[in-house]
Amino acid sequence: MTIYEFGALVSQDSGAEESEELRKVPFSVFEWLEAQALAATDTGTHAWLRLTQKRGQRAIQVTSFVGVIRAPDGYQIEVLPKVGKLTEGGDVQARQLLIEMLRCLGGFRHIQTDSAKLAATRMPLLEVFIEAFLGSVEQIVKRGLRSDYSALQDNMFALHGKLQMAAHLRQNLCRGDRFFAEFDDFSPDRAENRLLHAALRQVLSWTGSQTNERLARELCFVFVDVPISERPSVDLLRVRLDRGMAHYSDALAWARLILEHESPLTGTGGHRSPSLLFPMEAVFEAFVAKHLKRQLSSPFHLKPQVKTFSLVRHLEQNWFRLKPDFLVKASGSNCLVLDTKWKLLDIKKKSNGTDKYGLSQVDFYQLYAYGQSYLDGHGDIVLVYPKTEAFSQALPVFEFPKSNGLRLWVLPFCLQQRVLILPPSGACGTLDTLFAEFA
């Protein structure tokens, strides 16, 4: 089943009518989701679900997390970015876009997105991830599994290795034909291979694709002489990507994700089932960071996640760190502050004094504090939102009456062309210089 961000789920036995914003799930799945939402509230962890009410019925609302929710009984819920509701391509385009954006995250650079692989975007998102994992393991198999020496002890008929005298006397006092020895064995039984074998067995139980199931079985056969990792958390600590092991890195990144049931951003390992969920705010920020670097002209460079200043100082301590998403610098000077917001704006709402395009007053306070601290109250600060048909060009500049030298811009970032859409040339102050080649 597929829903979009902030979509709601109700039990199948409820009287509510299904729509794009409201979907039905089996009662057992709804109960599990409800328990997860309550647990997240109690522990104060990432609220990927929240309790709500729709059409007089109890409901569970997905928040701004995207990816795959997998219930203990195997029922899968695919959550796609909300921009998919505003595009002609619908689910397919939204899924393709999400895969492209995930490639900007450190652990997902290896996701295939060439033309042949994009046919896979018609599959459920979990199958796309499983296919990528199986493909990375297949590449390892083609190059051969790496073996390593490991110390073993055994009671043997012939002496091999170093005799363990104490154990030998204890076990073989009356057995002259045996030798208890410790020796080095060169075999594929090493942490990296055990983890891959365990991950292969896991995805074999998850996949619903015949192609993926067949490939997983073939790869499991290759690992038949490698035991399955019984304690993945311990084996993950033993991983050594030294010389000759670099080609294992992609597959092990997937194995960690699969075995820990944990996405690299959300840390949902304790839930054991929501295996691949990603906060869209962080995904969008990583996507903008990767492509905005290419749009800057020389000598400007982008510095992400700066935290040089604090809002206040109290008892010789800095309180409330000011951490803009991006800072553009040149020759040691701060030139521009940018902050990304994963929210859909609508320019048609400007006539309504309460809506104000859908902008948040809190975001303006935040950017004002950034401008005062990082730009000394003079220059340009930018809020970056995803481009949609309802928000396709820069909004007119926002000015601060008490800070005449500080200007705030609200700009769209085109997810297809992967560029920041600038105001008309000559009307955007220093932005013309920073992005001269793309203005």
N, C-alpha and C positions, 0 to 999 in steps of 0.2 A: 504494500500500500504506500502511496506517495502523498505527502502533504507539504505545504510551504511553512516557512517560519511564521510563528504566532498563529498557526492553525490550531483548531481545537478537536479533541477526541472525546466521544461519548461511548457508552456501552451499547452493544448491539441490541440489547433488549429495551433500550430507551425509546420513547415515542418521538424523539426529534427526527426531523427530516434531513437527510444528507445534503451537503452543498460543498462548494470549493473550500469554504472556510470551516466546515464541520464534517468530520468523518467518523464512521462507526468502527469499533474494534470489538473482538470477542470479549465477553464478560471477564474471563480469567486474565486477559491482557490488560483490561482497564483496571482491574484490582491491583495488578502488579505496578502499573504506572502510577496509580494513586499512592501506593506505598512508597514508591521512589520519590514522588513529589513531597510527601510528608517527611521522609527521611532527610531530604535535602534542606527542608525548612528547619528541622531540628538541629542538624549539624552545622548549618550555616555555610554549606558548600555551594558550588556553582549551581544556580537554579536553572537547570535545563528544562524543567517542567514546573508548572504551577497549577494549583487548584483554582477553578473558576466555575462559572455557571453560564450555560447557554440554553436559551429557550425553555427556561424552567427546569433544566436537567443538570445534574452534576457533570462537570467536564474537566478534562485535563488539557491545558494549553502548552504547546511547545513554545519556548522562548526563542532567542536569537541564535540558537545552536542549530547547526546543520550536519548532515551525515546520515548515519544509520543507527536506529534504536533496535536492539534485538532482545526480545523477551526470552525468559528461560525456556519456554516451550518451542522456541525457534521462530515465532512470529516476528516479521521484520517490518519496520516502519521507516520509510525513507523520507528525510526532511531536506528540502531543497531551498535555495535562496529565494526570498520573496520577490526579487526582480523578475523571476520567471512568470509571475502573474501578469506582468506588463509587456511581455514579449510575445511575438507571433509563434515562436518556436516552442513555447510552453515548457513542459517537463524536460524534453530532450535538450533544448538550448540551455535551460537552467542547470541541468546535470553537467553538460559540457563546460559551461562557464565555471562551475564549482571545481571541476577537475583541473581546469587551467589555473584557477586561483590557488588551489592547494599545492600546485607545483612550486609556488613561491615560499612555502614553508620548508624549513630545513630538512625535515624527515621525509618529504614527498617530492623532492626534485626529480626522482626517477620515474614518476608516473608517465606512462606513454600517452602522447597526445597527437601523434601524427595522423594523417588522413585515414590510414587503414584501421588504426585503433579507435578512431572516433565513432566507428560503427558500434563500438561497445557501449556508447552512451545510451543506447536504447535498452541496455540491460539495467537491472537494479544496481544502485551505487555499490552495494556490498560485493556484487559479482565483479564489478570493475576493479575494486581493490584486490579481491582474491586473484583475479587474472593477472594483475600486476605482480603480486607476490609469487605466484607460480612461475611467471616468466623470469623473474630474477633468480629463482631456484634452478630453473632449467638451464640458465646460463652457467651456473656453478657446476652443474652436472656435466655439461659439455666440456668444461675445462678439467673435470675430475675433482672428486672430493679430497680435501686436504687431510692427510694423516699426521699424527704427532706421537711422540714417545710419552708413555704414561707408565708410572711405577706400579707393578703388580706383585702380589705375593701368592704363592701356591705350593702345595705339597706334591712334588713331582717325582717320577721314577728316575730321572737323570738330572744331575746338578746343572742348573742354568742360572747364571747371575751370581748374586752374593748370598751365601748361606746365612740364614738367620738362626744363630746357634741356640738362643734361648727357646724360641718356638720349635726348633728342630728337636731338641732334647725332650721338650714337653709332649710333642705329638708322635715322635718316632723312636722312642727309647727302645721299643721292641720291634721296630720296623726298619731293618737294615737296607731295605730296597727303596726307601723314600728319602727325599731331601726337601726340607722346607726352605725355600729361597725367595729372594726378592729380585726381580729383573725388570728391565725396560721393554715394553711392548710397543711396536710401531703399528698403530691402527687408526682407523677413521673415528674411533670412539673418543671424540673431543667435544668440549662444551658447544662450540659453534654448530657442529653437525647434529648434536643431540637436540639443540634448540630448533633447528630447521625441521627435524623429523617430527618433533612435538607439534610445531606450527602446521605442518602438512596434515597431520592427523586431525587437528582442530578444524582447519578449513574444509577438510573432507566431510566433516559432520555438518558444516554450515551451508555449503554450496548447494544450489538448486539447479545449476547449469550442467548439462551433460558433458559439455566440452571441458569445463573446469574439473568436473569429477573424474573424467577419464585421465586428464593430465596429472591430477593429484595422485591417483592410484599408481600411475606409471612412476612418478617420482618417489612415492613411498616404497616401491619395489627396489629402487636404487639404494635407499637408506635401510634396507632390511637388516644389514649387519651392524647398524648403529642403534643403540638403545634410545628409547624416548626419554627426554629429560624429565626426571621426576620432581626436580625442584628448579623450575626455570629462573626464579629470582636469584638463586645461587649461581647457576650457570651463566646468567647474564653478567655477573661480576667477573667471571673467568674469561670472558671473551677477549681475545687478543688479535687485533687486526694488524699484525706485523707484516713483514715482507712476504709477499706471495699470497696475502689474504685480502687484499684490497677489493677484489671482486665479490667478496662476501658481504660487503657493507650494506648494500641495498636490501638484500634478502634478510639480513639480521635486523635491519630497521623495521621491516614488516613483521618479522617474527616477534620482536619486542611488543609491537602494537597488538598482535593477535593474542599472545600468551598472557600479557598483562591486562588485556581488555581495556586498554588505556590509550586515549588520544594524546598527542604530544602537548596539547594546550590545556585540556580540561582536567586531567588527572582523575578520571572517574574509575580508577582501578578497583576501588572498594565496592562498587556496585556489581561488578562481575558480568554485567550484561550490556550496558550501553557502550559498545566496543569502539565505535568510531563517531565521535561527536566533536564538533569544532565550533567555537564561538565566532560568528561571522564578523564581529568587530575586529578581532585579531587577524582573521583571514584577509579581510579587506585592507587592513593596515599593511600587512606583508606584501600584498599585491601592488598597492600604490608605491611602497618603498622600492620594490624591484624596478618598476618601470619609470618612476619619477627621476631616478638617478640618470637615466638615459636622456631625459628631456632637458636637464639643466645644461646650460652652456658654460664653457670654461671661463674663469677658474673656480666656479662655484661647485660645492660638493654638499651632499646630503648626509646629515648625521642623525640617526634614529635614536629615540628613547633617551633624550638628554634630561638630566636631572641636576643641573648646576645650582639652581636657586631654590629657595624655600619662600613660602608666603610670609611667614613671621619668624621672629626670633624671641625665645622666652627662656630666661634663666640660663643664658649662654648656650642654648640648644636651638637648633633649626627645626621648626615644625612645618608640616604640610608641604612636602616637596612639590615643586612645579615641574611636571614631566610632559612637555609637549611631545607629540608623536615624532615630529621632524623639525630639525633646525638646519637652515641653509647657511653655510659659512663660506668665507673667502678671506684668505690672508689673516686668519685668526679672528676676524670680525663676524658678528652675527648679522645676517642680512634679511632673513625671513623666517617666520614661525608658521608651521602648518600643523593642523590636527584633523584626523580623519573621523568621520561619523557615518556609521552604517545605518542610514535612515533615508526614507524616500520623501523628497520634498515635492511640493506642488506650487508652481508659480500662480495658479489660479486662485489660491487662497489669500493673496495679498490684499484683496479688497475687504476681507474680514479682519477687523481689528484684533480679534482674539487669536486667529490661526497664525498669522504672520508667516506665511509660506510653509508652516509646519516646523519652524525653527524653535529651538529651546533657549529660553532666557539664561538657563544655567550655563550652556555652552558659551554664550557671549561673555558672561562673567569670567569664565575660565580663560578664554582667549584674551580678555582685557588684562588679566593678571599676567599671562605669558608676555604680552606686549610690553607691559611696564617693566618686567624683570629682565627679559632677554634683549629687548630693543630700546630700553630706556625711554619708552613712551613715544618713540619716533620710528615710523616705518610701516610695513605692511604685515598683517597677520591674516591667515587663510583658514577657513573651514572647508574641508573637502568632503563632498557627498557623491554617491554614485549617480551617474547620468541616467535619466529616464526620459520618456517622451514628455512627461509633465515638468521636467527640470533638465533642459538641454543646453542652457547658456548661463553665463555668469549673471548673478544678481547685481543690481547697482550697488556701488560701494556704501558701506556703513561707516559713519563718522562718530567719534566720541566728542561731545561738546566740551568736556574739560581736558581733552587731550587732542589738540588740533593737529598734531603731527602723526597721530596714529590712525590707520585705516584698516577696516576689516572687510575682507572679501569672502563671498560664499561662491565656490566654484564647483562645477561638476567634473567628475573623472569618468571618462568613457571606458567602460569595461571591455568593449570589443576592440577599439583602436588602441587602448592602453595608454592614453594621454590625458593630461589635465587640460581642460578647456579654459582658455584665458579670456579675459574681457577684451573688447575691441582694442586694437592697437592704438596707442597714444592716450588711452584713457585709464591705464592701469598702473601708472607710476613706475616703481622699480621693477615690477613684474616683467616689463618689456625687456629689461636688461638681463634678468635672470633666465628667462625662457626665450631669448631672442630668436633662436633658430626655429622655434615651434610656434611663435606667436601668430 
